Amino acid sequence: MLAHQINHLLTTGEKIMRQRGFTLVEIVVTVAVLAMILAVAAPNVASWMGNARIRNVADTLQNGLQIARGEAVRRNQNVSFWLVAPSNPSVLSNDCTLSSVSGSWVVSVNSPVGHCADEPSTTSSPMIVTGRAVGDAGGSVSVAALQSDGTTAATTVTFDGFGRVANADSIRKIDVKGTKNSLDLRLVLSSAGLVRMCDPRVSDNTDPRKC
């Protein structure tokens, strides 16, 4: 990528030199400076993009949990948030299975396995409310959902009509990380159904980002 950009700059520079009379030395110096800037900026841009993907996945997971809780209160009935893994991470499809390591999710009354692509309905099982595929971030962001013991994998959390967690084997923590050394985020779910996003790397007790 960088070599291609440098070649492009050299070609453009030659054209400018012919048209405006710049010397070859001026062109070479300009290209060298631009190459240095690109070399310095490229890692920062890659890191920023990776962190943005992590943030996006964490935000959508938090949004899904809040939708499930809000819908349970609105309907005054149990509604669940399910982590699902479709064959194509960019599209919710009916070949989906439950997975504690997937960023895709479905909010529904009953298990959406085999029905993740169904239309929202209040009568037809699994009575889907909404869902979201993890998209192109699936290959660069890892997700791990765990129960309250911090070690047992979890795939779902059910909220009751008061917005509280209703199932004993519920999701209580979801870690969202990058494949390289980058931003780490965690979603923590309380018994009362409240969802909080925090940073597990923060150790300062006075920092509101601390988990």
PyMOL commands that place a pseudoatom at each C-alpha (Angstrom):
pseudoatom trace, name=CA, resn=MET, resi=1, chain=A, elem=C, hetatm=0, pos=[0.000, 0.000, 0.000]
pseudoatom trace, name=CA, resn=LEU, resi=2, chain=A, elem=C, hetatm=0, pos=[2.743, 2.466, 0.974]
pseudoatom trace, name=CA, resn=ALA, resi=3, chain=A, elem=C, hetatm=0, pos=[4.862, 1.540, -2.087]
pseudoatom trace, name=CA, resn=HIS, resi=4, chain=A, elem=C, hetatm=0, pos=[1.850, 2.097, -4.332]
pseudoatom trace, name=CA, resn=GLN, resi=5, chain=A, elem=C, hetatm=0, pos=[1.264, 5.528, -2.814]
pseudoatom trace, name=CA, resn=ILE, resi=6, chain=A, elem=C, hetatm=0, pos=[4.913, 6.494, -3.267]
pseudoatom trace, name=CA, resn=ASN, resi=7, chain=A, elem=C, hetatm=0, pos=[4.872, 5.384, -6.918]
pseudoatom trace, name=CA, resn=HIS, resi=8, chain=A, elem=C, hetatm=0, pos=[1.717, 7.405, -7.438]
pseudoatom trace, name=CA, resn=LEU, resi=9, chain=A, elem=C, hetatm=0, pos=[3.374, 10.457, -5.895]
pseudoatom trace, name=CA, resn=LEU, resi=10, chain=A, elem=C, hetatm=0, pos=[6.461, 10.041, -8.090]
pseudoatom trace, name=CA, resn=THR, resi=11, chain=A, elem=C, hetatm=0, pos=[4.337, 9.792, -11.228]
pseudoatom trace, name=CA, resn=THR, resi=12, chain=A, elem=C, hetatm=0, pos=[2.351, 12.857, -10.219]
pseudoatom trace, name=CA, resn=GLY, resi=13, chain=A, elem=C, hetatm=0, pos=[5.563, 14.664, -9.378]
pseudoatom trace, name=CA, resn=GLU, resi=14, chain=A, elem=C, hetatm=0, pos=[7.050, 13.956, -12.779]
pseudoatom trace, name=CA, resn=LYS, resi=15, chain=A, elem=C, hetatm=0, pos=[3.978, 15.411, -14.451]
pseudoatom trace, name=CA, resn=ILE, resi=16, chain=A, elem=C, hetatm=0, pos=[4.160, 18.526, -12.282]
pseudoatom trace, name=CA, resn=MET, resi=17, chain=A, elem=C, hetatm=0, pos=[7.880, 18.844, -12.981]
pseudoatom trace, name=CA, resn=ARG, resi=18, chain=A, elem=C, hetatm=0, pos=[7.294, 18.767, -16.713]
pseudoatom trace, name=CA, resn=GLN, resi=19, chain=A, elem=C, hetatm=0, pos=[4.447, 21.270, -16.482]
pseudoatom trace, name=CA, resn=ARG, resi=20, chain=A, elem=C, hetatm=0, pos=[5.854, 23.752, -13.960]
pseudoatom trace, name=CA, resn=GLY, resi=21, chain=A, elem=C, hetatm=0, pos=[9.575, 23.231, -14.083]
pseudoatom trace, name=CA, resn=PHE, resi=22, chain=A, elem=C, hetatm=0, pos=[10.224, 21.768, -10.616]
pseudoatom trace, name=CA, resn=THR, resi=23, chain=A, elem=C, hetatm=0, pos=[13.604, 20.138, -10.260]
pseudoatom trace, name=CA, resn=LEU, resi=24, chain=A, elem=C, hetatm=0, pos=[14.027, 16.436, -9.631]
pseudoatom trace, name=CA, resn=VAL, resi=25, chain=A, elem=C, hetatm=0, pos=[15.652, 17.172, -6.266]
pseudoatom trace, name=CA, resn=GLU, resi=26, chain=A, elem=C, hetatm=0, pos=[12.581, 19.116, -5.137]
pseudoatom trace, name=CA, resn=ILE, resi=27, chain=A, elem=C, hetatm=0, pos=[10.301, 16.289, -6.177]
pseudoatom trace, name=CA, resn=VAL, resi=28, chain=A, elem=C, hetatm=0, pos=[12.405, 13.624, -4.413]
pseudoatom trace, name=CA, resn=VAL, resi=29, chain=A, elem=C, hetatm=0, pos=[12.542, 15.643, -1.193]
pseudoatom trace, name=CA, resn=THR, resi=30, chain=A, elem=C, hetatm=0, pos=[8.777, 16.224, -1.279]
pseudoatom trace, name=CA, resn=VAL, resi=31, chain=A, elem=C, hetatm=0, pos=[8.073, 12.539, -1.867]
pseudoatom trace, name=CA, resn=ALA, resi=32, chain=A, elem=C, hetatm=0, pos=[10.475, 11.526, 0.921]
pseudoatom trace, name=CA, resn=VAL, resi=33, chain=A, elem=C, hetatm=0, pos=[8.732, 13.836, 3.385]
pseudoatom trace, name=CA, resn=LEU, resi=34, chain=A, elem=C, hetatm=0, pos=[5.303, 12.533, 2.380]
pseudoatom trace, name=CA, resn=ALA, resi=35, chain=A, elem=C, hetatm=0, pos=[6.506, 8.933, 2.689]
pseudoatom trace, name=CA, resn=MET, resi=36, chain=A, elem=C, hetatm=0, pos=[7.756, 9.628, 6.227]
pseudoatom trace, name=CA, resn=ILE, resi=37, chain=A, elem=C, hetatm=0, pos=[4.412, 11.174, 7.167]
pseudoatom trace, name=CA, resn=LEU, resi=38, chain=A, elem=C, hetatm=0, pos=[2.530, 8.167, 5.774]
pseudoatom trace, name=CA, resn=ALA, resi=39, chain=A, elem=C, hetatm=0, pos=[4.829, 5.716, 7.577]
pseudoatom trace, name=CA, resn=VAL, resi=40, chain=A, elem=C, hetatm=0, pos=[4.232, 7.464, 10.899]
pseudoatom trace, name=CA, resn=ALA, resi=41, chain=A, elem=C, hetatm=0, pos=[0.473, 7.895, 10.412]
pseudoatom trace, name=CA, resn=ALA, resi=42, chain=A, elem=C, hetatm=0, pos=[-0.356, 4.401, 9.127]
pseudoatom trace, name=CA, resn=PRO, resi=43, chain=A, elem=C, hetatm=0, pos=[-0.026, 2.536, 12.487]
pseudoatom trace, name=CA, resn=ASN, resi=44, chain=A, elem=C, hetatm=0, pos=[-2.065, 5.209, 14.257]
pseudoatom trace, name=CA, resn=VAL, resi=45, chain=A, elem=C, hetatm=0, pos=[-4.826, 4.980, 11.660]
pseudoatom trace, name=CA, resn=ALA, resi=46, chain=A, elem=C, hetatm=0, pos=[-4.892, 1.172, 11.934]
pseudoatom trace, name=CA, resn=SER, resi=47, chain=A, elem=C, hetatm=0, pos=[-5.096, 1.383, 15.742]
pseudoatom trace, name=CA, resn=TRP, resi=48, chain=A, elem=C, hetatm=0, pos=[-7.887, 3.943, 15.566]
pseudoatom trace, name=CA, resn=MET, resi=49, chain=A, elem=C, hetatm=0, pos=[-9.880, 1.764, 13.162]
pseudoatom trace, name=CA, resn=GLY, resi=50, chain=A, elem=C, hetatm=0, pos=[-9.421, -1.307, 15.389]
pseudoatom trace, name=CA, resn=ASN, resi=51, chain=A, elem=C, hetatm=0, pos=[-10.576, 0.580, 18.481]
pseudoatom trace, name=CA, resn=ALA, resi=52, chain=A, elem=C, hetatm=0, pos=[-13.566, 1.948, 16.557]
pseudoatom trace, name=CA, resn=ARG, resi=53, chain=A, elem=C, hetatm=0, pos=[-14.637, -1.609, 15.652]
pseudoatom trace, name=CA, resn=ILE, resi=54, chain=A, elem=C, hetatm=0, pos=[-14.354, -2.712, 19.287]
pseudoatom trace, name=CA, resn=ARG, resi=55, chain=A, elem=C, hetatm=0, pos=[-16.362, 0.287, 20.441]
pseudoatom trace, name=CA, resn=ASN, resi=56, chain=A, elem=C, hetatm=0, pos=[-19.019, -0.344, 17.789]
pseudoatom trace, name=CA, resn=VAL, resi=57, chain=A, elem=C, hetatm=0, pos=[-19.472, -4.003, 18.768]
pseudoatom trace, name=CA, resn=ALA, resi=58, chain=A, elem=C, hetatm=0, pos=[-19.652, -3.131, 22.467]
pseudoatom trace, name=CA, resn=ASP, resi=59, chain=A, elem=C, hetatm=0, pos=[-22.158, -0.340, 21.795]
pseudoatom trace, name=CA, resn=THR, resi=60, chain=A, elem=C, hetatm=0, pos=[-24.441, -2.584, 19.739]
pseudoatom trace, name=CA, resn=LEU, resi=61, chain=A, elem=C, hetatm=0, pos=[-24.344, -5.341, 22.373]
pseudoatom trace, name=CA, resn=GLN, resi=62, chain=A, elem=C, hetatm=0, pos=[-25.229, -2.836, 25.086]
pseudoatom trace, name=CA, resn=ASN, resi=63, chain=A, elem=C, hetatm=0, pos=[-28.027, -1.493, 22.915]
pseudoatom trace, name=CA, resn=GLY, resi=64, chain=A, elem=C, hetatm=0, pos=[-29.413, -5.008, 22.401]
pseudoatom trace, name=CA, resn=LEU, resi=65, chain=A, elem=C, hetatm=0, pos=[-29.429, -5.699, 26.138]
pseudoatom trace, name=CA, resn=GLN, resi=66, chain=A, elem=C, hetatm=0, pos=[-31.219, -2.424, 26.807]
pseudoatom trace, name=CA, resn=ILE, resi=67, chain=A, elem=C, hetatm=0, pos=[-33.799, -3.151, 24.104]
pseudoatom trace, name=CA, resn=ALA, resi=68, chain=A, elem=C, hetatm=0, pos=[-34.533, -6.574, 25.629]
pseudoatom trace, name=CA, resn=ARG, resi=69, chain=A, elem=C, hetatm=0, pos=[-34.936, -5.107, 29.113]
pseudoatom trace, name=CA, resn=GLY, resi=70, chain=A, elem=C, hetatm=0, pos=[-37.092, -2.241, 27.902]
pseudoatom trace, name=CA, resn=GLU, resi=71, chain=A, elem=C, hetatm=0, pos=[-39.318, -4.563, 25.893]
pseudoatom trace, name=CA, resn=ALA, resi=72, chain=A, elem=C, hetatm=0, pos=[-39.786, -6.890, 28.878]
pseudoatom trace, name=CA, resn=VAL, resi=73, chain=A, elem=C, hetatm=0, pos=[-40.954, -3.970, 31.015]
pseudoatom trace, name=CA, resn=ARG, resi=74, chain=A, elem=C, hetatm=0, pos=[-43.184, -2.603, 28.261]
pseudoatom trace, name=CA, resn=ARG, resi=75, chain=A, elem=C, hetatm=0, pos=[-44.865, -5.971, 27.663]
pseudoatom trace, name=CA, resn=ASN, resi=76, chain=A, elem=C, hetatm=0, pos=[-44.745, -7.030, 31.309]
pseudoatom trace, name=CA, resn=GLN, resi=77, chain=A, elem=C, hetatm=0, pos=[-43.450, -10.446, 30.261]
pseudoatom trace, name=CA, resn=ASN, resi=78, chain=A, elem=C, hetatm=0, pos=[-40.124, -12.240, 29.966]
pseudoatom trace, name=CA, resn=VAL, resi=79, chain=A, elem=C, hetatm=0, pos=[-38.025, -11.186, 26.985]
pseudoatom trace, name=CA, resn=SER, resi=80, chain=A, elem=C, hetatm=0, pos=[-34.550, -12.533, 26.267]
pseudoatom trace, name=CA, resn=PHE, resi=81, chain=A, elem=C, hetatm=0, pos=[-31.336, -11.329, 24.667]
pseudoatom trace, name=CA, resn=TRP, resi=82, chain=A, elem=C, hetatm=0, pos=[-29.550, -14.117, 22.760]
pseudoatom trace, name=CA, resn=LEU, resi=83, chain=A, elem=C, hetatm=0, pos=[-26.027, -14.220, 21.342]
pseudoatom trace, name=CA, resn=VAL, resi=84, chain=A, elem=C, hetatm=0, pos=[-26.209, -16.041, 18.008]
pseudoatom trace, name=CA, resn=ALA, resi=85, chain=A, elem=C, hetatm=0, pos=[-23.765, -17.151, 15.327]
pseudoatom trace, name=CA, resn=PRO, resi=86, chain=A, elem=C, hetatm=0, pos=[-25.046, -17.148, 11.728]
pseudoatom trace, name=CA, resn=SER, resi=87, chain=A, elem=C, hetatm=0, pos=[-22.930, -18.700, 8.972]
pseudoatom trace, name=CA, resn=ASN, resi=88, chain=A, elem=C, hetatm=0, pos=[-22.310, -15.231, 7.535]
pseudoatom trace, name=CA, resn=PRO, resi=89, chain=A, elem=C, hetatm=0, pos=[-21.476, -12.761, 10.339]
pseudoatom trace, name=CA, resn=SER, resi=90, chain=A, elem=C, hetatm=0, pos=[-22.828, -9.900, 8.229]
pseudoatom trace, name=CA, resn=VAL, resi=91, chain=A, elem=C, hetatm=0, pos=[-26.354, -11.329, 7.896]
pseudoatom trace, name=CA, resn=LEU, resi=92, chain=A, elem=C, hetatm=0, pos=[-28.776, -12.865, 10.377]
pseudoatom trace, name=CA, resn=SER, resi=93, chain=A, elem=C, hetatm=0, pos=[-29.919, -16.126, 8.801]
pseudoatom trace, name=CA, resn=ASN, resi=94, chain=A, elem=C, hetatm=0, pos=[-31.995, -19.127, 9.851]
pseudoatom trace, name=CA, resn=ASP, resi=95, chain=A, elem=C, hetatm=0, pos=[-28.934, -21.365, 10.170]
pseudoatom trace, name=CA, resn=CYS, resi=96, chain=A, elem=C, hetatm=0, pos=[-28.000, -19.482, 13.347]
pseudoatom trace, name=CA, resn=THR, resi=97, chain=A, elem=C, hetatm=0, pos=[-26.935, -21.204, 16.545]
pseudoatom trace, name=CA, resn=LEU, resi=98, chain=A, elem=C, hetatm=0, pos=[-26.395, -19.919, 20.074]
pseudoatom trace, name=CA, resn=SER, resi=99, chain=A, elem=C, hetatm=0, pos=[-22.817, -18.852, 20.759]
pseudoatom trace, name=CA, resn=SER, resi=100, chain=A, elem=C, hetatm=0, pos=[-21.116, -17.183, 23.709]
pseudoatom trace, name=CA, resn=VAL, resi=101, chain=A, elem=C, hetatm=0, pos=[-18.329, -15.873, 21.450]
pseudoatom trace, name=CA, resn=SER, resi=102, chain=A, elem=C, hetatm=0, pos=[-20.388, -14.141, 18.772]
pseudoatom trace, name=CA, resn=GLY, resi=103, chain=A, elem=C, hetatm=0, pos=[-21.157, -10.441, 18.519]
pseudoatom trace, name=CA, resn=SER, resi=104, chain=A, elem=C, hetatm=0, pos=[-24.438, -11.037, 16.672]
pseudoatom trace, name=CA, resn=TRP, resi=105, chain=A, elem=C, hetatm=0, pos=[-27.621, -10.993, 18.748]
pseudoatom trace, name=CA, resn=VAL, resi=106, chain=A, elem=C, hetatm=0, pos=[-31.385, -11.401, 18.685]
pseudoatom trace, name=CA, resn=VAL, resi=107, chain=A, elem=C, hetatm=0, pos=[-34.002, -10.106, 21.124]
pseudoatom trace, name=CA, resn=SER, resi=108, chain=A, elem=C, hetatm=0, pos=[-37.009, -12.450, 21.319]
pseudoatom trace, name=CA, resn=VAL, resi=109, chain=A, elem=C, hetatm=0, pos=[-39.368, -14.186, 23.716]
pseudoatom trace, name=CA, resn=ASN, resi=110, chain=A, elem=C, hetatm=0, pos=[-38.293, -17.720, 22.791]
pseudoatom trace, name=CA, resn=SER, resi=111, chain=A, elem=C, hetatm=0, pos=[-35.019, -19.161, 21.498]
pseudoatom trace, name=CA, resn=PRO, resi=112, chain=A, elem=C, hetatm=0, pos=[-34.326, -17.874, 17.959]
pseudoatom trace, name=CA, resn=VAL, resi=113, chain=A, elem=C, hetatm=0, pos=[-32.223, -20.883, 16.927]
pseudoatom trace, name=CA, resn=GLY, resi=114, chain=A, elem=C, hetatm=0, pos=[-33.156, -21.685, 13.342]
pseudoatom trace, name=CA, resn=HIS, resi=115, chain=A, elem=C, hetatm=0, pos=[-35.323, -18.548, 13.130]
pseudoatom trace, name=CA, resn=CYS, resi=116, chain=A, elem=C, hetatm=0, pos=[-32.941, -15.590, 13.409]
pseudoatom trace, name=CA, resn=ALA, resi=117, chain=A, elem=C, hetatm=0, pos=[-34.087, -14.218, 10.044]
pseudoatom trace, name=CA, resn=ASP, resi=118, chain=A, elem=C, hetatm=0, pos=[-37.797, -14.351, 10.915]
pseudoatom trace, name=CA, resn=GLU, resi=119, chain=A, elem=C, hetatm=0, pos=[-39.785, -11.131, 10.806]
pseudoatom trace, name=CA, resn=PRO, resi=120, chain=A, elem=C, hetatm=0, pos=[-40.595, -9.436, 14.136]
pseudoatom trace, name=CA, resn=SER, resi=121, chain=A, elem=C, hetatm=0, pos=[-43.825, -10.769, 15.606]
pseudoatom trace, name=CA, resn=THR, resi=122, chain=A, elem=C, hetatm=0, pos=[-45.759, -10.745, 18.878]
pseudoatom trace, name=CA, resn=THR, resi=123, chain=A, elem=C, hetatm=0, pos=[-47.591, -13.969, 18.091]
pseudoatom trace, name=CA, resn=SER, resi=124, chain=A, elem=C, hetatm=0, pos=[-45.426, -16.267, 15.953]
pseudoatom trace, name=CA, resn=SER, resi=125, chain=A, elem=C, hetatm=0, pos=[-42.658, -18.064, 17.855]
pseudoatom trace, name=CA, resn=PRO, resi=126, chain=A, elem=C, hetatm=0, pos=[-39.909, -17.184, 18.603]
pseudoatom trace, name=CA, resn=MET, resi=127, chain=A, elem=C, hetatm=0, pos=[-41.621, -13.766, 18.762]
pseudoatom trace, name=CA, resn=ILE, resi=128, chain=A, elem=C, hetatm=0, pos=[-38.619, -11.790, 17.601]
pseudoatom trace, name=CA, resn=VAL, resi=129, chain=A, elem=C, hetatm=0, pos=[-38.338, -8.148, 18.589]
pseudoatom trace, name=CA, resn=THR, resi=130, chain=A, elem=C, hetatm=0, pos=[-35.188, -7.233, 16.689]
pseudoatom trace, name=CA, resn=GLY, resi=131, chain=A, elem=C, hetatm=0, pos=[-31.632, -8.419, 16.004]
pseudoatom trace, name=CA, resn=ARG, resi=132, chain=A, elem=C, hetatm=0, pos=[-28.244, -7.313, 14.794]
pseudoatom trace, name=CA, resn=ALA, resi=133, chain=A, elem=C, hetatm=0, pos=[-25.438, -9.072, 12.906]
pseudoatom trace, name=CA, resn=VAL, resi=134, chain=A, elem=C, hetatm=0, pos=[-21.911, -8.263, 14.030]
pseudoatom trace, name=CA, resn=GLY, resi=135, chain=A, elem=C, hetatm=0, pos=[-20.916, -7.412, 10.461]
pseudoatom trace, name=CA, resn=ASP, resi=136, chain=A, elem=C, hetatm=0, pos=[-17.370, -7.009, 9.175]
pseudoatom trace, name=CA, resn=ALA, resi=137, chain=A, elem=C, hetatm=0, pos=[-16.028, -6.504, 12.711]
pseudoatom trace, name=CA, resn=GLY, resi=138, chain=A, elem=C, hetatm=0, pos=[-16.557, -10.195, 13.400]
pseudoatom trace, name=CA, resn=GLY, resi=139, chain=A, elem=C, hetatm=0, pos=[-13.124, -11.178, 12.146]
pseudoatom trace, name=CA, resn=SER, resi=140, chain=A, elem=C, hetatm=0, pos=[-11.180, -8.531, 14.071]
pseudoatom trace, name=CA, resn=VAL, resi=141, chain=A, elem=C, hetatm=0, pos=[-13.075, -8.364, 17.360]
pseudoatom trace, name=CA, resn=SER, resi=142, chain=A, elem=C, hetatm=0, pos=[-13.462, -11.179, 19.896]
pseudoatom trace, name=CA, resn=VAL, resi=143, chain=A, elem=C, hetatm=0, pos=[-16.483, -11.533, 22.180]
pseudoatom trace, name=CA, resn=ALA, resi=144, chain=A, elem=C, hetatm=0, pos=[-16.742, -13.677, 25.312]
pseudoatom trace, name=CA, resn=ALA, resi=145, chain=A, elem=C, hetatm=0, pos=[-19.942, -13.825, 27.385]
pseudoatom trace, name=CA, resn=LEU, resi=146, chain=A, elem=C, hetatm=0, pos=[-19.778, -15.350, 30.854]
pseudoatom trace, name=CA, resn=GLN, resi=147, chain=A, elem=C, hetatm=0, pos=[-22.077, -16.169, 33.770]
pseudoatom trace, name=CA, resn=SER, resi=148, chain=A, elem=C, hetatm=0, pos=[-21.756, -14.604, 37.227]
pseudoatom trace, name=CA, resn=ASP, resi=149, chain=A, elem=C, hetatm=0, pos=[-18.947, -17.005, 38.219]
pseudoatom trace, name=CA, resn=GLY, resi=150, chain=A, elem=C, hetatm=0, pos=[-16.739, -15.361, 35.591]
pseudoatom trace, name=CA, resn=THR, resi=151, chain=A, elem=C, hetatm=0, pos=[-15.730, -18.644, 33.936]
pseudoatom trace, name=CA, resn=THR, resi=152, chain=A, elem=C, hetatm=0, pos=[-18.839, -20.435, 32.619]
pseudoatom trace, name=CA, resn=ALA, resi=153, chain=A, elem=C, hetatm=0, pos=[-19.899, -19.460, 29.103]
pseudoatom trace, name=CA, resn=ALA, resi=154, chain=A, elem=C, hetatm=0, pos=[-23.331, -17.891, 28.662]
pseudoatom trace, name=CA, resn=THR, resi=155, chain=A, elem=C, hetatm=0, pos=[-25.472, -17.239, 25.614]
pseudoatom trace, name=CA, resn=THR, resi=156, chain=A, elem=C, hetatm=0, pos=[-28.594, -15.533, 26.903]
pseudoatom trace, name=CA, resn=VAL, resi=157, chain=A, elem=C, hetatm=0, pos=[-30.133, -13.322, 29.544]
pseudoatom trace, name=CA, resn=THR, resi=158, chain=A, elem=C, hetatm=0, pos=[-33.860, -13.129, 30.264]
pseudoatom trace, name=CA, resn=PHE, resi=159, chain=A, elem=C, hetatm=0, pos=[-35.494, -10.028, 31.736]
pseudoatom trace, name=CA, resn=ASP, resi=160, chain=A, elem=C, hetatm=0, pos=[-38.801, -10.129, 33.598]
pseudoatom trace, name=CA, resn=GLY, resi=161, chain=A, elem=C, hetatm=0, pos=[-41.578, -7.544, 33.613]
pseudoatom trace, name=CA, resn=PHE, resi=162, chain=A, elem=C, hetatm=0, pos=[-39.694, -5.481, 36.214]
pseudoatom trace, name=CA, resn=GLY, resi=163, chain=A, elem=C, hetatm=0, pos=[-36.532, -5.401, 34.084]
pseudoatom trace, name=CA, resn=ARG, resi=164, chain=A, elem=C, hetatm=0, pos=[-34.672, -7.759, 36.397]
pseudoatom trace, name=CA, resn=VAL, resi=165, chain=A, elem=C, hetatm=0, pos=[-32.549, -10.742, 35.357]
pseudoatom trace, name=CA, resn=ALA, resi=166, chain=A, elem=C, hetatm=0, pos=[-34.791, -13.807, 35.520]
pseudoatom trace, name=CA, resn=ASN, resi=167, chain=A, elem=C, hetatm=0, pos=[-32.593, -16.783, 34.579]
pseudoatom trace, name=CA, resn=ALA, resi=168, chain=A, elem=C, hetatm=0, pos=[-29.896, -18.315, 36.810]
pseudoatom trace, name=CA, resn=ASP, resi=169, chain=A, elem=C, hetatm=0, pos=[-27.499, -19.080, 33.941]
pseudoatom trace, name=CA, resn=SER, resi=170, chain=A, elem=C, hetatm=0, pos=[-27.674, -15.581, 32.498]
pseudoatom trace, name=CA, resn=ILE, resi=171, chain=A, elem=C, hetatm=0, pos=[-25.026, -13.490, 30.808]
pseudoatom trace, name=CA, resn=ARG, resi=172, chain=A, elem=C, hetatm=0, pos=[-23.454, -11.268, 33.464]
pseudoatom trace, name=CA, resn=LYS, resi=173, chain=A, elem=C, hetatm=0, pos=[-20.309, -10.152, 31.677]
pseudoatom trace, name=CA, resn=ILE, resi=174, chain=A, elem=C, hetatm=0, pos=[-19.328, -9.687, 28.027]
pseudoatom trace, name=CA, resn=ASP, resi=175, chain=A, elem=C, hetatm=0, pos=[-15.701, -8.964, 27.155]
pseudoatom trace, name=CA, resn=VAL, resi=176, chain=A, elem=C, hetatm=0, pos=[-15.051, -7.281, 23.810]
pseudoatom trace, name=CA, resn=LYS, resi=177, chain=A, elem=C, hetatm=0, pos=[-11.442, -7.231, 22.636]
pseudoatom trace, name=CA, resn=GLY, resi=178, chain=A, elem=C, hetatm=0, pos=[-9.371, -6.744, 19.505]
pseudoatom trace, name=CA, resn=THR, resi=179, chain=A, elem=C, hetatm=0, pos=[-7.153, -9.382, 17.942]
pseudoatom trace, name=CA, resn=LYS, resi=180, chain=A, elem=C, hetatm=0, pos=[-4.085, -7.225, 18.702]
pseudoatom trace, name=CA, resn=ASN, resi=181, chain=A, elem=C, hetatm=0, pos=[-3.033, -5.003, 21.594]
pseudoatom trace, name=CA, resn=SER, resi=182, chain=A, elem=C, hetatm=0, pos=[-5.845, -2.473, 21.526]
pseudoatom trace, name=CA, resn=LEU, resi=183, chain=A, elem=C, hetatm=0, pos=[-8.861, -1.227, 23.422]
pseudoatom trace, name=CA, resn=ASP, resi=184, chain=A, elem=C, hetatm=0, pos=[-10.600, -3.691, 25.782]
pseudoatom trace, name=CA, resn=LEU, resi=185, chain=A, elem=C, hetatm=0, pos=[-14.206, -3.113, 26.840]
pseudoatom trace, name=CA, resn=ARG, resi=186, chain=A, elem=C, hetatm=0, pos=[-16.503, -5.017, 29.159]
pseudoatom trace, name=CA, resn=LEU, resi=187, chain=A, elem=C, hetatm=0, pos=[-20.259, -4.994, 29.623]
pseudoatom trace, name=CA, resn=VAL, resi=188, chain=A, elem=C, hetatm=0, pos=[-21.369, -5.817, 33.151]
pseudoatom trace, name=CA, resn=LEU, resi=189, chain=A, elem=C, hetatm=0, pos=[-24.978, -6.766, 33.863]
pseudoatom trace, name=CA, resn=SER, resi=190, chain=A, elem=C, hetatm=0, pos=[-26.399, -6.487, 37.399]
pseudoatom trace, name=CA, resn=SER, resi=191, chain=A, elem=C, hetatm=0, pos=[-29.182, -8.592, 38.919]
pseudoatom trace, name=CA, resn=ALA, resi=192, chain=A, elem=C, hetatm=0, pos=[-31.441, -5.561, 38.579]
pseudoatom trace, name=CA, resn=GLY, resi=193, chain=A, elem=C, hetatm=0, pos=[-30.862, -5.628, 34.816]
pseudoatom trace, name=CA, resn=LEU, resi=194, chain=A, elem=C, hetatm=0, pos=[-28.668, -2.524, 34.596]
pseudoatom trace, name=CA, resn=VAL, resi=195, chain=A, elem=C, hetatm=0, pos=[-25.921, -2.624, 31.954]
pseudoatom trace, name=CA, resn=ARG, resi=196, chain=A, elem=C, hetatm=0, pos=[-22.623, -0.786, 32.397]
pseudoatom trace, name=CA, resn=MET, resi=197, chain=A, elem=C, hetatm=0, pos=[-19.688, -0.478, 30.014]
pseudoatom trace, name=CA, resn=CYS, resi=198, chain=A, elem=C, hetatm=0, pos=[-16.229, -0.362, 31.581]
pseudoatom trace, name=CA, resn=ASP, resi=199, chain=A, elem=C, hetatm=0, pos=[-12.522, -0.877, 30.870]
pseudoatom trace, name=CA, resn=PRO, resi=200, chain=A, elem=C, hetatm=0, pos=[-11.012, -3.957, 32.602]
pseudoatom trace, name=CA, resn=ARG, resi=201, chain=A, elem=C, hetatm=0, pos=[-7.505, -2.512, 32.268]
pseudoatom trace, name=CA, resn=VAL, resi=202, chain=A, elem=C, hetatm=0, pos=[-8.259, 0.481, 34.495]
pseudoatom trace, name=CA, resn=SER, resi=203, chain=A, elem=C, hetatm=0, pos=[-7.099, -0.097, 38.093]
pseudoatom trace, name=CA, resn=ASP, resi=204, chain=A, elem=C, hetatm=0, pos=[-7.697, 3.338, 39.606]
pseudoatom trace, name=CA, resn=ASN, resi=205, chain=A, elem=C, hetatm=0, pos=[-10.700, 3.102, 41.941]
pseudoatom trace, name=CA, resn=THR, resi=206, chain=A, elem=C, hetatm=0, pos=[-11.488, 6.779, 41.358]
pseudoatom trace, name=CA, resn=ASP, resi=207, chain=A, elem=C, hetatm=0, pos=[-11.719, 6.317, 37.596]
pseudoatom trace, name=CA, resn=PRO, resi=208, chain=A, elem=C, hetatm=0, pos=[-15.371, 5.870, 36.470]
pseudoatom trace, name=CA, resn=ARG, resi=209, chain=A, elem=C, hetatm=0, pos=[-14.180, 3.568, 33.665]
pseudoatom trace, name=CA, resn=LYS, resi=210, chain=A, elem=C, hetatm=0, pos=[-12.996, 0.947, 36.182]
pseudoatom trace, name=CA, resn=CYS, resi=211, chain=A, elem=C, hetatm=0, pos=[-14.919, -2.339, 36.168]
for i in range(1, 211): cmd.bond("trace and resi %d" % i, "trace and resi %d" % (i + 1))
show_as sticks, trace
zoom trace
